[in-house]
């Protein structure tokens, strides 16, 4: 009996244990979460993105996911968003993924469409909506003509042709992601952007087969997945980010997310990146360290799909405990990776794991 317990502990997953997902094996459980940089012109990656993303590869993260890459110009949150909506974007992205691979990291990209949250200023210039017709502004599209904030210009309701175009845009973006050398695609279905808007009864007021029932509201996401899978290799991992709850009665719930996760698993999705909120303005969320981890644990245990945990995870022992306790399979770090691109190297030292440092940095090892 004691021997059995000892063996289980020996093979218990931890922050620095590898994880195989389809054709990739992550060297640890640390993922650089998508973080918008709002530093592009016409969707092009540039040297800022090269250094920003490349430094996290040097820092030891197993998987680095670019910020939301818009699948169309009108799908950008701001005029300065990263894009993957034309072939000319591929060259610089390929330079970045080549660098990531050379330094031991896998490369992911988050395919996104902002829906009614498109056409905004950069955060540091106020972040407000830019009305259509003004410089750097355009008309946004959504499942229903319901503005995110009442005072904002309402989006246009997507018709069937508009839905088909966006599905085609996701498919084309996935094909470009292959050419750009990405190993993982994450579909952005969270934070009040287009896919999330279809899922939620708060933002989806349609009466056709894309609205009303749970089955109808998830239809757009499932069709986007099918479109992406037409060009994305089946041996490559496919993730979906969800807002697993909207923290509001009568809105999207954690149980809805579990039901959806079971379907996603059957459809070939490998992991759900479990975030929350973002689709309803003014919602108050009680923030605390790891405040969203419970949803990653719930989906993992009740649907059987792999999950990623996010949300005020800032300490090495905190991240390690989440993995050891089986609450999630991966840790997605955002702000902490902005503060410290070398968090994985530091965490390995703090947790007593030996990891390979870049030879140029060996002299700085603890």
C-alpha positions in Angstrom: 0.0 0.0 0.0 2.8 2.4 0.9 4.6 1.5 -2.3 1.5 2.3 -4.4 1.2 5.7 -2.8 4.9 6.4 -3.3 4.7 5.4 -7.0 1.6 7.7 -7.5 3.5 10.6 -6.0 6.5 9.9 -8.1 4.5 10.2 -11.3 2.2 13.0 -10.2 1.9 15.8 -12.8 3.5 19.0 -11.8 4.4 22.4 -13.4 7.5 21.0 -15.0 6.2 17.7 -16.2 5.7 17.3 -20.0 2.3 17.1 -21.6 1.6 15.5 -25.0 -1.3 16.9 -27.0 -1.6 15.3 -30.4 1.6 15.8 -32.3 3.4 18.1 -29.8 4.9 17.5 -26.4 5.1 20.5 -24.2 8.2 20.6 -22.0 6.3 22.1 -19.1 2.8 23.3 -18.3 3.4 27.0 -18.7 1.7 28.9 -21.6 2.0 32.5 -22.5 -1.6 33.6 -22.7 -2.8 35.8 -25.7 -2.3 39.5 -24.8 -3.2 42.2 -27.2 -0.3 44.6 -27.9 -2.2 47.1 -30.1 1.0 47.8 -32.0 0.3 46.7 -35.5 -0.4 48.6 -38.7 -2.9 47.0 -41.1 -2.6 43.8 -39.1 1.2 43.3 -39.6 3.4 41.9 -36.9 6.6 43.8 -36.5 9.8 43.9 -34.5 7.8 44.7 -31.3 6.0 41.4 -31.7 9.3 39.6 -32.6 11.0 40.8 -29.4 7.9 40.5 -27.1 7.1 36.9 -28.2 10.7 35.8 -28.7 11.8 36.8 -25.2 9.2 34.6 -23.7 10.6 31.7 -25.7 14.0 32.4 -24.3 12.4 32.6 -20.9 11.3 28.9 -21.0 7.6 28.9 -21.7 6.5 25.7 -23.4 3.8 27.3 -25.6 3.5 30.9 -26.6 0.2 32.1 -28.1 0.1 35.4 -30.0 -2.4 38.1 -29.2 -5.8 37.8 -30.8 -5.1 37.7 -34.6 -8.1 39.2 -36.4 -9.5 37.0 -39.3 -10.7 40.1 -41.1 -10.0 43.9 -40.9 -13.5 44.6 -39.5 -12.9 41.8 -36.9 -10.2 43.9 -35.1 -10.8 45.3 -31.7 -8.7 48.4 -32.7 -7.1 49.6 -35.9 -3.8 48.5 -34.3 -4.6 44.8 -33.7 -2.6 42.0 -35.1 -4.1 40.3 -38.1 -3.9 37.2 -40.1 -6.4 38.2 -42.8 -4.1 38.4 -45.8 -1.2 36.4 -47.2 1.3 39.3 -46.7 1.0 38.8 -42.9 2.6 35.4 -43.1 6.2 36.4 -43.7 6.8 38.2 -40.4 4.8 35.7 -38.4 7.0 32.9 -39.9 10.1 34.7 -38.7 8.6 34.8 -35.2 7.5 31.2 -35.1 10.9 30.1 -36.4 12.6 31.9 -33.5 10.2 30.4 -31.0 11.0 26.9 -32.3 14.7 27.5 -32.3 14.5 28.3 -28.6 12.4 25.3 -27.6 8.9 26.7 -27.5 5.8 25.8 -29.5 4.0 28.6 -31.3 0.3 29.2 -31.1 -2.0 31.9 -32.5 -5.5 33.0 -31.3 -7.9 33.5 -34.2 -10.5 36.1 -33.4 -13.3 38.3 -34.5 -14.3 41.2 -32.2 -17.9 41.3 -33.2 -19.7 44.3 -31.5 -16.5 45.1 -29.6 -14.7 46.1 -32.8 -13.6 49.6 -33.8 -12.2 51.0 -30.6 -9.3 53.2 -29.6 -6.1 51.7 -28.2 -6.5 51.4 -24.4 -3.8 54.0 -23.7 -5.8 56.6 -25.7 -9.0 55.9 -23.9 -10.3 52.6 -25.4 -13.6 54.1 -26.4 -15.6 53.0 -29.5 -14.6 54.8 -32.7 -17.9 55.5 -34.5 -18.1 54.3 -38.1 -17.2 57.0 -40.6 -14.6 58.5 -38.3 -10.8 57.9 -39.0 -9.9 54.4 -37.8 -13.5 53.5 -37.3 -15.8 51.1 -39.1 -19.2 49.4 -38.7 -19.2 46.4 -36.4 -21.2 43.2 -36.8 -22.8 40.9 -34.3 -25.5 38.2 -33.9 -28.0 40.9 -32.9 -28.1 44.7 -33.1 -27.4 45.1 -29.4 -24.6 47.4 -28.3 -22.2 46.3 -25.6 -22.6 49.7 -23.9 -26.0 51.4 -24.4 -24.4 54.7 -25.4 -22.3 53.1 -28.2 -23.2 52.7 -31.8 -25.1 49.4 -32.2 -23.7 46.7 -34.5 -25.3 45.5 -37.6 -27.0 42.1 -37.3 -25.3 39.4 -39.3 -27.3 37.8 -42.1 -26.6 34.4 -43.4 -24.2 35.7 -46.1 -22.3 37.6 -43.4 -22.0 34.5 -41.2 -20.8 32.4 -44.2 -18.1 35.1 -44.9 -16.8 35.0 -41.3 -16.6 31.2 -41.4 -14.6 31.5 -44.6 -12.4 34.1 -43.0 -11.6 31.7 -40.1 -10.9 28.9 -42.6 -8.5 31.1 -44.6 -6.8 32.4 -41.4 -6.2 28.8 -40.3 -4.6 28.0 -43.7 -2.3 31.1 -43.2 -1.5 29.9 -39.7 -0.2 26.6 -41.1 2.1 28.5 -43.6 3.3 30.8 -40.8 4.5 27.8 -38.8 2.1 27.8 -35.9 1.7 24.5 -34.0 -1.5 25.4 -32.1 -4.7 27.4 -32.9 -6.9 28.8 -30.2 -10.3 30.1 -31.2 -11.3 33.1 -29.2 -14.8 32.4 -27.8 -14.5 34.5 -24.7 -14.6 38.1 -23.4 -17.6 39.4 -25.3 -16.2 38.9 -28.8 -18.1 37.5 -31.7 -18.2 33.8 -30.8 -19.0 34.6 -27.2 -21.8 36.9 -28.4 -23.4 34.0 -30.3 -23.1 31.7 -27.2 -24.7 34.1 -24.7 -28.5 34.7 -24.5 -27.7 38.2 -23.3 -26.2 39.3 -26.7 -27.9 36.8 -29.0 -31.5 37.7 -29.6 -31.9 35.9 -32.9 -34.9 33.8 -33.8 -33.3 31.8 -36.6 -31.3 28.6 -36.2 -28.4 30.6 -34.7 -30.4 31.9 -31.7 -32.8 30.9 -29.0 -31.9 27.4 -27.7 -28.5 26.3 -26.4 -28.2 24.1 -29.4 -28.8 27.0 -31.7 -26.5 29.5 -29.9 -23.5 27.1 -30.0 -24.1 26.4 -33.8 -21.9 29.3 -35.0 -18.9 28.1 -32.9 -19.3 24.5 -34.1 -19.5 25.6 -37.7 -16.4 27.8 -37.3 -14.6 24.8 -35.9 -15.6 22.7 -38.9 -14.4 25.4 -41.3 -11.1 25.7 -39.5 -10.6 21.9 -39.5 -10.9 21.9 -43.3 -7.5 23.6 -43.5 -5.9 23.0 -40.0 -4.1 19.6 -39.9 -6.0 17.1 -37.8 -2.8 16.1 -36.0 -2.3 19.7 -34.7 -3.8 20.8 -31.4 -6.9 23.0 -31.5 -7.9 25.0 -28.4 -11.0 27.1 -27.6 -11.0 30.0 -25.1 -14.4 30.3 -23.3 -15.8 32.8 -20.9 -17.0 29.9 -18.7 -19.5 32.1 -16.8 -20.8 35.6 -17.2 -21.4 36.1 -13.5 -25.0 37.1 -14.1 -28.3 35.4 -13.6 -30.0 34.4 -16.8 -26.7 34.6 -18.8 -24.2 31.9 -19.9 -23.3 29.6 -17.0 -20.5 27.2 -15.9 -23.0 24.3 -16.5 -23.5 25.6 -20.1 -19.7 25.5 -20.5 -19.5 21.9 -19.3 -22.2 20.9 -21.8 -20.4 22.7 -24.6 -17.0 21.3 -23.6 -18.4 17.7 -23.9 -19.5 18.6 -27.5 -16.2 20.3 -28.3 -14.3 17.2 -27.1 -16.3 15.1 -29.5 -15.7 17.6 -32.3 -11.9 17.3 -32.0 -11.1 20.3 -29.8 -8.2 19.4 -27.4 -8.4 21.9 -24.7 -10.6 24.7 -23.3 -8.9 27.8 -22.0 -11.1 28.7 -19.1 -11.6 32.5 -18.6 -14.8 34.3 -17.5 -16.9 37.4 -18.2 -16.4 40.3 -20.7 -19.7 40.1 -22.5 -21.9 42.1 -20.0 -20.8 45.6 -19.1 -20.6 46.6 -15.5 -20.5 43.2 -13.9 -18.6 43.1 -10.6 -16.3 40.2 -10.1 -14.7 39.4 -6.8 -11.1 39.1 -7.7 -8.7 37.0 -5.7 -5.6 34.8 -6.6 -6.7 32.1 -9.0 -10.3 33.3 -9.0 -11.1 31.5 -12.3 -9.3 28.2 -11.5 -12.5 26.6 -10.2 -14.0 26.7 -13.7 -11.0 25.0 -15.3 -11.4 22.3 -12.6 -15.1 21.9 -13.1 -14.8 21.5 -16.9 -11.9 19.1 -16.6 -13.7 16.9 -14.2 -17.2 17.0 -15.6 -16.5 16.9 -19.4 -13.2 15.0 -19.5 -11.5 17.7 -21.8 -8.1 19.1 -21.1 -8.3 22.6 -19.5 -6.1 25.7 -19.1 -6.4 27.8 -15.9 -6.1 31.6 -16.0 -6.7 34.5 -13.7 -4.3 36.1 -11.1 -1.9 33.2 -11.1 1.3 34.9 -10.2 3.4 32.5 -8.0 5.4 29.4 -8.9 4.0 27.4 -6.0 0.5 28.5 -6.8 0.8 27.4 -10.4 2.4 24.1 -9.4 -0.3 23.3 -6.9 -3.0 23.8 -9.5 -1.4 21.1 -11.7 -0.6 18.8 -8.8 -4.2 19.0 -7.5 -5.6 18.1 -11.0 -7.5 21.4 -11.3 -6.1 22.1 -14.8 -3.7 20.7 -17.3 -2.0 23.9 -18.3 -1.3 27.3 -16.7 -2.0 30.3 -18.9 0.0 33.3 -17.7 -0.6 36.9 -18.9 0.3 39.9 -16.8 2.9 37.9 -14.8 4.7 37.1 -18.1 4.7 40.8 -18.9 6.3 41.5 -15.5 8.8 38.7 -15.9 9.4 37.0 -19.3 11.6 34.5 -17.5 9.0 33.3 -15.1 9.5 29.7 -16.1 13.2 29.8 -15.3 12.6 31.4 -12.0 9.8 29.0 -11.2 11.9 26.0 -11.9 14.5 27.3 -9.5 11.9 28.0 -6.8 10.4 24.6 -7.2 13.6 22.7 -7.3 13.5 21.5 -11.0 16.5 21.5 -13.3 15.7 23.1 -16.7 17.8 24.0 -19.6 18.8 27.6 -19.8 19.9 29.4 -23.0 23.6 29.0 -23.2 24.0 32.8 -23.4 22.3 33.0 -20.0 24.0 30.1 -18.2 26.3 32.4 -16.2 23.2 34.0 -14.6 21.8 30.7 -13.3 20.9 30.6 -9.6 
